[in-house]
């Protein structure tokens, strides 16, 4: 997706949030905000929004005293979801349609956002899972995804957030893992899962795990590593989690299924009013 004007203050806000999570130094907050605003003032609506986001992220990476300000809260979220894993697996095992329930549980992880002012607890997580289990999904898309998974020879599953990676793992454990490669971010990017999270939750014990080679909250193909691009090209099915990956890949001519909660009006508009903000969706742009 191209850069929208509304994206510019959002990227600046993310930089300030990261600064507040990394340090209590108000002077540093001000410096990061000031430099981010200068970078934001040079926005270009003719290119994808992530170009501006990457410039602002370079500022926070340069100035913050820690390379991953979200590390502590990501570990907390991972542990919280891991404690629910056995209950969720039992729920799937006892369900009439294990595939759909495990898919909905994976989608539940995309419901929750967390930042410096969000208090994480089991109640919030359970409510997210309950919402995902009860919200309407396109049954035909569920069946079509299942068929594509069964028919595919190579699957690239592009993950999104920490914590959510545990729910992805539960979903993947019910699938043919020998043909799945799971991708995490190549470095710290907001609350997104990295290789450190993949090791923490045991994803590396379930399937092959690679990184995008990029420390950005999406798989922006022109900037991804050769290794990731090789896996992407060879895969005959891509499963893409989250809104950031959708924004990066929605114009691709590839067999992609997007699993996400719509959190932004601009993304909702991209679906031509088919969905609304808050909807949990399965969307495919091409399928076999």
N, C-alpha and C positions, 0 to 999 in steps of 0.2 A: 504494500500500500504506500502511496505517496504521502509526503508530510502534509498534515492538516494544521492550520493555524492553532487549533485547540490543543495539539500535541505539544507545542512549544512550552507552555507553562507547566505541563505535566512532567516533562523531562527535568525541568528546573526543580520542581517539587521533589522528585525522586532523589536528586542530588542532595538537597537539604535534609531529607529524611535519612539518607545514608550517613551524612555528617553527624546528625544528632545521635544515631545509633553507635557511631564509632567513638565519639568524644563529647565531653561536656564543655569544651572550650568554645565559648561564644564568639571569640575573635576569629577562630577558625571557621565556624559556621558562616560568619559574615564574609570571610574571604572566599569560601567556596560558592556562596550565593552570588557574590559580586562577579566572580570570574565566569560562573555559569550563565549569568544574565548577559555578559558581554558575548560569550559564544552563541547564546540563543539569539541574540540580535542579528546574527549573520545567517539566519535560517534561509533555506532554499526549498521552496515548495515544488520544485521540479525533480527532486530526488526523493528516495525513500526516507521516511522519518528516522530510521535507525542511524543514518549518517550523522545527524545532529546529536542524537542520543549518545553516539560513540564519542563525539568531541567533548560533550559534557562529562561523560564517564572518565575520560582521560584526566580531567581536572580533579575529580574526586580521588582517583587512583594516585595521583601525584601528591595530593595534599593530606590525605587521611593517614593517621598513624597506624592503621591496620589495613591489611589487604582485603579483608572480608568482614565488614562491619556487621553483617547478618549472621556470622558463624554461630554465635551462641544461641540465638533464637532458632536457627535452622536445626541445630542439634536437639534443642528442646522439643521442637515440632516432630522430628524424626522419632524420638523416644516415645512421645505421646501416642503417635499412630501405631508404633510397634506394639505397644501394650494392648491395643485393640485387635491386633492381627488374628489371634486365635478365635475370638468371637466372630469376626467377619468371615473367616474361613468356614466356621461351623454354619453360619447363616447361608453361605453359598452352597455348601454340601447338602443342606436340608431343603433347598429351594427347588421349585419345579423347573426352573430354567437357569442353571448355574452360569451359563455364558452371559446372559443378560444381567443377572445380579452382580457378577464380578465386574462387568463392564460399567454398571451404574456406580459401583463402589470406587472404581478407578476415576470416574467422572467426578465423584464427590470431592476428591482432593483438589480439583480445580475451582471449587466453590469458595474456598477460604483464602483471603489475603491476610498478610500480616506486615506491620510496620512498627515504628517506634511507639505508637499510641494504642496498639492492639494488645489486649490481654488474651493469651491463648489458654484454653482449658478444654477438658473432655466434653463438656456440655456443648460448646460451640462446634466441636468436631462431630459429635453424634447428631446434632441438628443438621449439619451439612449433609451427612450420610443419609439421614431420614428424608431430607428434601430431595436428594438425588434419586432415592429409591421410589419416591412417590410422584415425581414430576413426569409429565408426559414426554415420551421420546417417540421418534418416528420408527415404528416397528419394522417398516420395510428397510430402513437404513440399518437397523440392528441386524436383521437377517442378512442384508447385503454385506455388511462388514464381516460377519461370521463366515459367509461363503468365500469372501476374498481372502480371509486368513487361512481357510482350509485349502484354497487353490494356489496360494502363493508359494513360490520356492524360496524367496528371500524377503524378509520383512525388516524394515528399519522403523523402530519405535522411538520417536523423539520426545523425551521427557520435558517436564516443566519445573515445578517447584519441589523444594525439600518437603518432607512429610508426605506429599502427594506421591513421591517415588515409592513409598511403602505400599500404597494402594495400587500403583501400577504393577508392582511386583506380585501382589496377590492375583491380579488379573492375568498377568503373564504366566503365572504358575499353572493356570488351567489351559494354556495354549502350547503348541509344539515349539518348545524353547530352542530346539536345535536350529531353527531357521530364523530366529529373531536376534537382531542386534539392537541394543538399547543405547541411546545417545544422551549424554548429559552435557552441561556447559563446559567450556574449556578453561574456565576460571571464574572467580566470584562475580556474580551478576545479580544484584538484588537478593531475593529469597530463592533463587533458582538452584536446582540440584547440580552438584559437581561430582567429580570422581570420589571425593572424600565422602559425600553422602551415599554414593553407590556402594562403597565399601562398608560404611557404617550400618546400612540396612540389609546388607547381604545380597544386593542385586547382582554383584559380580559372581556370586555362587549359583545364580539361576540362569543367566544368559551372558553372552558376550557383551561387554560394555565399552563404548568408545566415547570420545568427547567431540564436540563441534569444532574444537580448536579455537574457539572464540569466547571471550569473556563478556558476552552480551546476552540479554534475556530473550534471545530468539536465534533461530538457525538462518542467519543472513548468508545465503549461499555464496555471493561474491567474496566474502571474507572468511569463509570456513576453511578448515584444513583440507589438504589433499586426501588424507585418510578418510575423513568424513564424506567428502564429495564422491570418493570411490564407492563407499557403501551406499550412498544415496543413488548413484547412477545404476548400480547393480540390483538394487531392490526393486521388485515388481509390486510391492505394496509399502506405502508409507503411512504410519499411524502417528499423527501429530497432536500433541497435547498442548492446550493453552492458547490464549489469545495472541501472545507475542509470536509464536510459531505460525499461527494463522496469518498474521499480518505479513510475515516474511515470505510465506509460501503460497498464498492464495492465488497468485497469478501463474503458478507453475503448471506446465503441461505434463502432469504425472498422476499416477493413481494414488491419490491421497485422501485419507479419511481424517477429518479434523474433529477432535473431541475437546470441548471447551464450554466454559460459562462465558456468556457475552457480558463484559463489564464496562463497555464504552459505547456511547451512542454512535460514534463514527464507525465502529466496527459493525454495529447493528445496521446502519445505513448501507454498508457494503453488501448486505444480504438482501437489499431491495425490499425492506419491510417484511420479510418472511419471518424474522425473529425479532425479539425485543431484548432490551437490557435486562439481565437477570435470567434469561433462558439458558438451560443446559442442553447442548445440542450435539448431534452427530451430523457432520456435513461432508459430502464428498464432491470433488470437482471433476473426477474422472474415475471410471471403474470398469473392471472387466466382467 
